[in-house]
Amino acid sequence: QVQLVESGGGSVQAGDSLRLSCVFYGQTFALYVMGWFRQVPGKERELVAQITSGSSTYEADSVKGRFTQSRDHAKNTVYLQMNSLRPEDTAIYYCAAKHTTTSEFAYWGQGTRVTVSS
């Protein structure tokens, strides 16, 4: 069973940076695509970014050029570096994992809150 443990959220000012971390437990990290989602109350959860085992990345247009991802296979950890934060980035951020053979993210972290003030 996969378990994901996130950390790194917080409250910052617009223009500041934060780095989220997600530690992967339970299975072979290299066999999973890792994703970052965010959710604002009353809205659907949206995919912000994802990174494959080979470190190919996707970022949503809303964060492209500001958010970058990386994964450390030695630490079974994926990171989301968030720069130039905006108030509209305020949300609960979730780490997620899906096996490379599946299309849906099946495993989720507990979420970490990011609040950006103007």
C-alpha positions in Angstrom: 0.0 0.0 0.0 1.3 3.4 -0.9 1.4 6.2 1.7 2.2 9.8 1.0 3.3 12.3 3.6 3.4 16.0 2.6 5.0 18.9 4.3 6.0 22.5 3.5 2.9 24.5 3.4 2.4 27.8 5.1 1.3 31.4 4.9 3.4 33.8 2.8 3.2 37.1 1.0 2.6 37.5 -2.7 5.9 37.1 -4.5 7.4 34.8 -1.9 8.4 31.2 -2.4 7.6 27.8 -0.8 8.7 24.3 -1.3 6.4 21.4 -0.8 7.8 17.9 -0.1 6.1 14.6 -0.4 7.6 11.4 0.9 6.5 8.1 -0.8 6.3 4.9 1.3 5.2 1.4 0.6 6.0 0.5 -3.0 8.7 1.0 -5.6 8.9 4.8 -6.1 10.3 4.5 -9.6 7.2 2.7 -10.8 4.9 5.7 -10.0 4.0 9.0 -11.6 3.8 11.7 -9.0 1.4 14.6 -9.1 0.5 17.7 -7.3 -3.1 18.9 -7.1 -4.7 21.8 -5.4 -8.2 22.5 -4.2 -10.1 25.6 -3.1 -13.3 25.2 -1.2 -16.3 25.0 -3.6 -14.1 24.2 -6.6 -12.9 20.9 -8.1 -9.5 19.6 -7.4 -7.1 20.6 -10.2 -3.9 19.1 -11.4 -1.1 21.5 -10.9 1.9 19.5 -12.0 3.1 15.9 -12.5 6.4 14.2 -12.9 7.2 10.8 -14.3 9.8 8.4 -13.1 12.1 9.7 -15.8 11.5 13.2 -14.6 9.4 14.3 -17.5 7.2 17.1 -16.2 3.9 18.7 -16.9 2.8 22.0 -15.3 -0.6 23.7 -15.7 -0.6 26.9 -17.6 -1.5 28.8 -14.4 1.8 27.9 -12.7 4.1 27.4 -15.7 7.3 29.4 -15.3 6.7 29.8 -11.5 6.4 26.2 -10.2 9.0 23.5 -10.8 9.1 19.9 -9.8 11.8 17.4 -9.0 12.1 13.9 -7.5 14.8 12.3 -5.5 14.8 8.6 -6.0 17.3 8.1 -3.1 14.9 9.7 -0.7 11.6 8.6 -2.3 10.6 12.2 -2.3 9.1 14.6 -4.8 9.3 18.4 -4.5 7.2 21.3 -5.7 9.1 24.5 -5.7 6.7 27.4 -5.9 8.1 30.8 -6.7 6.4 34.2 -7.3 3.4 33.0 -5.4 0.1 34.8 -6.0 -3.0 35.1 -3.9 -4.8 32.9 -6.4 -2.4 30.1 -5.5 -4.0 29.9 -2.1 -5.4 26.3 -1.7 -4.9 23.0 -0.1 -2.2 21.2 -2.0 -2.2 17.4 -2.3 0.5 15.0 -3.4 -0.8 12.1 -5.4 0.6 8.9 -7.0 -0.4 6.6 -9.8 1.3 3.5 -11.1 2.9 3.9 -14.5 0.4 1.3 -15.9 -2.7 3.2 -14.7 -4.4 6.4 -15.8 -5.9 7.6 -12.5 -4.1 8.8 -9.4 -5.0 6.3 -6.8 -3.1 7.4 -3.8 -3.3 10.8 -2.0 -1.5 12.6 0.7 -3.2 14.4 3.6 -2.9 17.8 2.0 -1.0 20.9 3.1 -2.4 24.4 3.2 -0.8 27.2 1.3 -2.1 30.7 1.9 -0.7 33.7 -0.1 -1.6 37.2 1.1 -1.5 40.3 -1.1 
